[in-house]
């Protein structure tokens, strides 16, 4: 499980930003807290903010770190190429020092059968990786122990088996992460770290291209296994009772390529008979939930982190609440998966759903710098913490917590 994500100098975030998934001392919804050893971990983080405040940039930072860990092995020796430049982190560009400086990404997480705590991170600039480190800790009572550390002058591999170090030293270059390289060389601890990143799931409902691709994806073995189809029906019928079943057919086109034709089965209102509809005529919400099903199931089954941008797009607030509830409920989330999402849906703030430390706000100052803070750490004008019985939605919409747009009237026809 993710304990903390920290990043700096990325897109609109000039200074350090932290999303902390460890629970505070708040007394509400104690059943949300997952206890792993000495850690008290939260399954959900909801991120609110105005348009262009930077909330999507937090999710982009998660995605960037994930992608670089998974793919950096392909970047070796390409620091002078346009292809590599496209893979670089975009720093905060409104400050000269930041624009030419390093970007930082770091996580603390639990993984493996023994729930070892790992601290992994790296810094990067236009020349490549400047620093990288991995530490581990068996329990909170122990100090973090170094597995490896590198910078421009140091390469410390003391926490890796001695017989594996030479292979790392020979193959490592400026653009490649040790974690990526070591996982390929089958070094177990580095495989564990890379696999944790590989298990993360990302969804951006605001990206039309991604939505199109995802809409053509089906649950694993959906075409050939009736049991998978029935399980999908059960999922969809939890909010759309009209769908009774699927009819799935393989169709060969003129180019002799197979495609799949999906129809939904509905019951007639005036008889016990059924009829079929092309799946494409179902509601947008149903189509979105169908496209989300494989990713959602994968995250819950593997106990990974699922990150969703614009979760409210095309989905009724009750559907959003249902998705959040899947991660909060121990029965539907037995493997401790986590959900981190960005949204404008303020209704979720007033639905008796989330703890104060599960609610985050993003604000941007007059210099274009974004910052992020949780409701649990927020203090009002009198220096008082927010009470658990406050009306979060009302207070948010009137601007008490920040993170809302500053609206000015605009007249298209006035000079």
C-alpha positions as semicolon CSV with decimal commas, in nm:
position;residue;x (nm);y (nm);z (nm)
1;X;0,000;0,000;0,000
2;X;0,108;0,355;-0,067
3;X;0,206;0,543;0,247
4;X;0,326;0,870;0,096
5;X;0,400;1,031;-0,239
6;X;0,628;1,335;-0,256
7;X;0,731;1,536;-0,559
8;X;0,881;1,874;-0,639
9;X;0,941;2,100;-0,939
10;X;0,694;1,935;-1,172
11;X;0,446;2,124;-1,392
12;X;0,266;2,381;-1,172
13;X;0,426;2,257;-0,847
14;X;0,745;2,453;-0,782
15;X;0,782;2,354;-0,416
16;X;0,750;2,023;-0,236
17;X;0,407;1,858;-0,251
18;X;0,303;1,555;-0,044
19;X;0,004;1,322;-0,059
20;X;0,009;1,129;0,270
21;X;-0,203;0,814;0,288
22;X;-0,133;0,748;0,657
23;X;-0,421;0,820;0,893
24;X;-0,420;1,109;1,136
25;X;-0,571;1,089;1,485
26;X;-0,917;1,176;1,352
27;X;-1,189;0,968;1,517
28;X;-1,441;0,950;1,230
29;X;-1,476;0,637;1,016
30;X;-1,215;0,433;1,202
31;X;-1,315;0,133;0,993
32;X;-1,153;0,298;0,690
33;X;-0,808;0,253;0,841
34;X;-0,602;-0,046;0,729
35;X;-0,355;-0,164;0,993
36;X;-0,034;-0,310;0,851
37;X;0,219;-0,358;1,128
38;X;0,255;-0,021;1,295
39;X;0,118;0,166;0,993
40;X;-0,237;0,305;0,978
41;X;-0,314;0,347;0,610
42;X;-0,608;0,503;0,427
43;X;-0,765;0,344;0,119
44;X;-0,886;0,666;-0,047
45;X;-0,766;1,018;-0,127
46;X;-1,006;1,263;-0,294
47;X;-0,841;1,567;-0,455
48;X;-1,043;1,885;-0,513
49;X;-0,948;2,209;-0,681
50;X;-1,050;2,471;-0,934
51;X;-0,989;2,430;-1,306
52;X;-0,619;2,492;-1,378
53;X;-0,534;2,476;-1,006
54;X;-0,304;2,178;-1,057
55;X;-0,502;1,884;-0,921
56;X;-0,453;1,686;-1,242
57;X;-0,082;1,763;-1,221
58;X;-0,062;1,560;-0,898
59;X;-0,196;1,259;-1,083
60;X;0,038;1,339;-1,373
61;X;0,330;1,328;-1,127
62;X;0,221;0,981;-1,014
63;X;0,196;0,876;-1,377
64;X;0,532;1,021;-1,473
65;X;0,716;0,841;-1,194
66;X;0,537;0,517;-1,279
67;X;0,615;0,542;-1,648
68;X;0,982;0,626;-1,596
69;X;1,028;0,330;-1,360
70;X;0,866;0,094;-1,609
71;X;1,033;0,227;-1,923
72;X;1,371;0,378;-1,831
73;X;1,557;0,071;-1,955
74;X;1,460;0,183;-2,307
75;X;1,615;0,528;-2,263
76;X;1,978;0,427;-2,215
77;X;2,223;0,635;-2,417
78;X;1,950;0,858;-2,562
79;X;1,992;1,173;-2,354
80;X;2,082;1,376;-2,664
81;X;1,783;1,254;-2,866
82;X;1,448;1,422;-2,922
83;X;1,284;1,095;-2,816
84;X;1,444;1,114;-2,473
85;X;1,361;1,482;-2,434
86;X;0,994;1,388;-2,471
87;X;1,034;1,150;-2,176
88;X;1,170;1,414;-1,940
89;X;0,975;1,563;-1,654
90;X;0,844;1,913;-1,723
91;X;0,967;2,138;-1,441
92;X;0,801;2,455;-1,312
93;X;0,872;2,696;-1,598
94;X;0,775;3,028;-1,440
95;X;1,094;3,051;-1,235
96;X;1,436;3,050;-1,401
97;X;1,610;2,837;-1,139
98;X;1,329;2,581;-1,132
99;X;1,305;2,569;-1,511
100;X;1,664;2,445;-1,534
101;X;1,660;2,250;-1,208
102;X;1,592;1,890;-1,109
103;X;1,249;1,737;-1,053
104;X;1,203;1,502;-0,757
105;X;0,975;1,198;-0,717
106;X;0,960;0,978;-0,406
107;X;0,730;0,716;-0,256
108;X;0,699;0,523;0,068
109;X;0,500;0,200;0,031
110;X;0,444;-0,146;0,179
111;X;0,491;-0,448;-0,044
112;X;0,566;-0,819;-0,038
113;X;0,435;-1,094;0,184
114;X;0,618;-0,950;0,483
115;X;0,481;-0,597;0,418
116;X;0,829;-0,450;0,409
117;X;0,829;-0,070;0,393
118;X;1,024;0,075;0,102
119;X;1,137;0,431;0,040
120;X;1,222;0,482;-0,326
121;X;1,286;0,796;-0,526
122;X;1,489;0,976;-0,787
123;X;1,568;1,322;-0,919
124;X;1,594;1,399;-1,288
125;X;1,678;1,687;-1,519
126;X;1,742;1,730;-1,891
127;X;2,073;1,541;-1,864
128;X;1,917;1,231;-1,708
129;X;1,891;1,079;-1,360
130;X;2,082;1,285;-1,105
131;X;2,003;1,087;-0,791
132;X;1,829;0,759;-0,711
133;X;1,781;0,580;-0,381
134;X;1,611;0,280;-0,227
135;X;1,580;0,213;0,145
136;X;1,388;-0,055;0,330
137;X;1,249;-0,104;0,677
138;X;1,105;-0,422;0,825
139;X;0,905;-0,244;1,095
140;X;0,858;0,106;1,232
141;X;1,087;0,017;1,519
142;X;1,384;-0,022;1,287
143;X;1,577;0,245;1,102
144;X;1,563;0,258;0,726
145;X;1,848;0,058;0,573
146;X;2,008;0,160;0,243
147;X;1,967;-0,084;-0,046
148;X;2,138;0,148;-0,293
149;X;2,217;0,512;-0,356
150;X;2,355;0,690;-0,661
151;X;2,434;1,044;-0,762
152;X;2,681;1,208;-0,999
153;X;2,977;1,097;-0,786
154;X;2,856;0,797;-0,582
155;X;2,732;0,448;-0,656
156;X;2,655;0,259;-0,335
157;X;2,510;-0,089;-0,397
158;X;2,585;-0,221;-0,050
159;X;2,232;-0,354;0,007
160;X;2,241;-0,573;-0,307
161;X;2,404;-0,916;-0,327
162;X;2,773;-0,872;-0,400
163;X;2,772;-1,110;-0,695
164;X;2,500;-0,902;-0,868
165;X;2,667;-0,562;-0,834
166;X;2,909;-0,592;-1,127
167;X;2,626;-0,652;-1,374
168;X;2,453;-0,336;-1,251
169;X;2,770;-0,129;-1,271
170;X;2,853;-0,242;-1,624
171;X;2,505;-0,185;-1,766
172;X;2,397;0,131;-1,584
173;X;2,386;0,464;-1,767
174;X;2,268;0,818;-1,695
175;X;1,917;0,777;-1,832
176;X;1,834;0,438;-1,677
177;X;1,707;0,375;-1,324
178;X;1,875;0,108;-1,114
179;X;1,533;-0,029;-1,026
180;X;1,442;-0,079;-1,392
181;X;1,776;-0,238;-1,477
182;X;1,791;-0,455;-1,164
183;X;1,441;-0,591;-1,218
184;X;1,543;-0,700;-1,567
185;X;1,847;-0,873;-1,415
186;X;1,610;-1,061;-1,179
187;X;1,737;-0,901;-0,859
188;X;1,450;-0,987;-0,629
189;X;1,423;-0,670;-0,421
190;X;1,433;-0,453;-0,734
191;X;1,172;-0,672;-0,900
192;X;0,949;-0,615;-0,596
193;X;0,977;-0,238;-0,634
194;X;0,922;-0,234;-1,009
195;X;0,629;-0,475;-0,982
196;X;0,464;-0,245;-0,728
197;X;0,473;0,034;-0,984
198;X;0,363;-0,197;-1,266
199;X;0,051;-0,293;-1,068
200;X;-0,073;0,068;-1,049
201;X;-0,373;0,153;-1,266
202;X;-0,442;0,492;-1,429
203;X;-0,766;0,623;-1,577
204;X;-0,831;0,972;-1,716
205;X;-1,199;1,025;-1,789
206;X;-1,113;1,371;-1,924
207;X;-0,897;1,228;-2,204
208;X;-1,119;1,155;-2,505
209;X;-0,850;0,949;-2,678
210;X;-0,798;0,730;-2,375
211;X;-1,174;0,695;-2,330
212;X;-1,206;0,575;-2,690
213;X;-0,933;0,314;-2,645
214;X;-1,072;0,198;-2,313
215;X;-1,425;0,172;-2,458
216;X;-1,295;-0,100;-2,691
217;X;-1,139;-0,301;-2,410
218;X;-1,318;-0,594;-2,252
219;X;-1,272;-0,782;-1,926
220;X;-1,017;-1,063;-1,950
221;X;-1,170;-1,377;-2,108
222;X;-1,502;-1,192;-2,159
223;X;-1,551;-1,330;-2,510
224;X;-1,499;-1,698;-2,432
225;X;-1,609;-1,745;-2,070
226;X;-1,975;-1,726;-1,973
227;X;-1,878;-1,688;-1,605
228;X;-1,690;-1,366;-1,684
229;X;-1,989;-1,232;-1,878
230;X;-2,223;-1,314;-1,590
231;X;-1,994;-1,145;-1,339
232;X;-1,987;-0,835;-1,559
233;X;-2,366;-0,839;-1,579
234;X;-2,384;-0,857;-1,201
235;X;-2,154;-0,555;-1,178
236;X;-2,354;-0,351;-1,429
237;X;-2,689;-0,452;-1,280
238;X;-2,583;-0,299;-0,949
239;X;-2,675;0,036;-1,107
240;X;-2,853;-0,060;-1,435
241;X;-3,113;-0,329;-1,368
242;X;-3,223;-0,341;-1,729
243;X;-2,932;-0,554;-1,852
244;X;-3,006;-0,924;-1,808
245;X;-2,725;-1,080;-2,006
246;X;-2,486;-1,046;-2,300
247;X;-2,484;-1,204;-2,644
248;X;-2,125;-1,214;-2,769
249;X;-2,040;-1,313;-3,125
250;X;-1,713;-1,333;-3,313
251;X;-1,743;-1,180;-3,660
252;X;-1,498;-1,220;-3,949
253;X;-1,473;-0,916;-4,176
254;X;-1,365;-0,896;-4,539
255;X;-1,000;-0,873;-4,440
256;X;-1,040;-1,201;-4,250
257;X;-0,980;-1,029;-3,918
258;X;-1,200;-1,129;-3,628
259;X;-1,397;-0,871;-3,436
260;X;-1,649;-0,904;-3,159
261;X;-2,015;-0,804;-3,169
262;X;-2,170;-0,743;-2,826
263;X;-2,542;-0,714;-2,759
264;X;-2,719;-0,669;-2,430
265;X;-3,025;-0,869;-2,333
266;X;-3,323;-0,682;-2,184
267;X;-3,658;-0,807;-2,059
268;X;-3,972;-0,681;-2,237
269;X;-4,201;-0,476;-2,013
270;X;-4,523;-0,639;-2,137
271;X;-4,418;-1,003;-2,142
272;X;-4,166;-1,252;-2,009
273;X;-3,978;-1,240;-2,339
274;X;-3,639;-1,072;-2,388
275;X;-3,491;-0,862;-2,665
276;X;-3,138;-0,759;-2,757
277;X;-2,982;-0,416;-2,811
278;X;-2,648;-0,329;-2,971
279;X;-2,423;-0,252;-2,675
280;X;-2,337;0,086;-2,824
281;X;-2,689;0,222;-2,763
282;X;-2,663;0,176;-2,386
283;X;-2,633;0,489;-2,172
284;X;-2,303;0,676;-2,153
285;X;-2,278;0,589;-1,785
286;X;-2,322;0,218;-1,854
287;X;-2,063;0,227;-2,132
288;X;-1,819;0,413;-1,906
289;X;-1,867;0,165;-1,621
290;X;-1,819;-0,127;-1,861
291;X;-1,495;0,027;-1,986
292;X;-1,385;0,090;-1,627
293;X;-1,468;-0,263;-1,510
294;X;-1,143;-0,439;-1,619
295;X;-0,921;-0,176;-1,457
296;X;-1,134;-0,155;-1,144
297;X;-1,142;-0,533;-1,104
298;X;-0,767;-0,559;-1,163
299;X;-0,690;-0,300;-0,896
300;X;-0,918;-0,457;-0,635
301;X;-0,798;-0,811;-0,713
302;X;-0,427;-0,724;-0,694
303;X;-0,450;-0,472;-0,409
304;X;-0,286;-0,200;-0,618
305;X;-0,322;0,177;-0,638
306;X;-0,586;0,306;-0,881
307;X;-0,554;0,668;-0,991
308;X;-0,847;0,836;-1,168
309;X;-0,867;1,187;-1,309
310;X;-1,205;1,353;-1,367
311;X;-1,387;1,064;-1,200
312;X;-1,713;1,259;-1,216
313;X;-1,716;1,281;-1,598
314;X;-2,019;1,094;-1,743
315;X;-2,095;0,929;-1,408
316;X;-2,379;1,011;-1,172
317;X;-2,261;1,114;-0,823
318;X;-2,416;0,796;-0,682
319;X;-2,207;0,587;-0,922
320;X;-1,897;0,774;-0,810
321;X;-1,998;0,711;-0,449
322;X;-2,041;0,341;-0,532
323;X;-1,687;0,320;-0,674
324;X;-1,543;0,497;-0,370
325;X;-1,740;0,263;-0,145
326;X;-1,581;-0,041;-0,309
327;X;-1,241;0,073;-0,182
328;X;-1,370;0,166;0,164
329;X;-1,550;-0,164;0,226
330;X;-1,334;-0,451;0,357
331;X;-1,557;-0,710;0,187
332;X;-1,525;-0,558;-0,161
333;X;-1,163;-0,459;-0,104
334;X;-1,005;-0,750;0,085
335;X;-0,659;-0,694;-0,068
336;X;-0,624;-0,329;0,048
337;X;-0,635;-0,158;-0,291
338;X;-0,626;0,222;-0,283
339;X;-0,810;0,487;-0,485
340;X;-0,670;0,833;-0,552
341;X;-0,894;1,054;-0,762
342;X;-0,940;1,413;-0,873
343;X;-1,289;1,558;-0,908
344;X;-1,515;1,863;-0,905
345;X;-1,800;1,661;-0,754
346;X;-1,851;1,850;-0,426
347;X;-2,148;1,629;-0,336
348;X;-1,906;1,361;-0,217
349;X;-1,791;1,608;0,050
350;X;-2,137;1,616;0,203
351;X;-2,236;1,254;0,183
352;X;-2,095;1,125;0,511
353;X;-1,843;0,928;0,312
354;X;-1,486;1,044;0,374
355;X;-1,256;1,123;0,664
356;X;-1,095;1,466;0,685
357;X;-0,754;1,314;0,607
358;X;-0,898;1,153;0,294
359;X;-0,993;1,494;0,150
360;X;-0,731;1,710;-0,023
361;X;-0,743;2,054;-0,182
362;X;-0,521;2,210;-0,447
363;X;-0,479;2,584;-0,478
364;X;-0,270;2,805;-0,705
365;X;-0,124;3,140;-0,599
366;X;-0,080;3,461;-0,799
367;X;0,261;3,340;-0,922
368;X;0,116;3,025;-1,076
369;X;0,251;2,793;-0,803
370;X;0,023;2,508;-0,694
371;X;0,009;2,368;-0,342
372;X;-0,182;2,076;-0,190
373;X;-0,311;2,026;0,165
374;X;-0,554;1,796;0,343
375;X;-0,869;1,899;0,525
376;X;-0,724;1,739;0,837
377;X;-0,433;1,986;0,845
378;X;-0,629;2,291;0,733
379;X;-0,678;2,575;0,984
380;X;-0,944;2,846;0,954
381;X;-0,888;3,219;0,998
382;X;-0,889;3,176;1,376
383;X;-0,624;2,904;1,362
384;X;-0,878;2,633;1,444
385;X;-0,880;2,287;1,290
386;X;-1,185;2,175;1,093
387;X;-1,435;1,974;1,300
388;X;-1,565;1,641;1,177
389;X;-1,928;1,759;1,209
390;X;-1,889;2,058;0,975
391;X;-2,070;2,080;0,644
392;X;-1,768;2,023;0,421
393;X;-1,952;2,077;0,093
394;X;-2,108;2,408;0,196
395;X;-1,784;2,541;0,340
396;X;-1,589;2,435;0,034
397;X;-1,828;2,600;-0,211
398;X;-1,820;2,931;-0,021
399;X;-1,441;2,923;-0,031
400;X;-1,359;2,846;0,332
401;X;-1,104;2,580;0,240
402;X;-0,970;2,739;-0,079
403;X;-0,932;2,537;-0,397
404;X;-1,224;2,701;-0,582
405;X;-1,220;2,925;-0,891
406;X;-1,220;3,301;-0,850
407;X;-1,499;3,400;-1,087
408;X;-1,530;3,737;-1,254
409;X;-1,819;3,843;-1,480
410;X;-1,727;3,855;-1,847
411;X;-1,915;4,026;-2,129
412;X;-1,831;3,918;-2,483
413;X;-1,991;4,233;-2,625
414;X;-1,828;4,498;-2,408
415;X;-1,504;4,660;-2,518
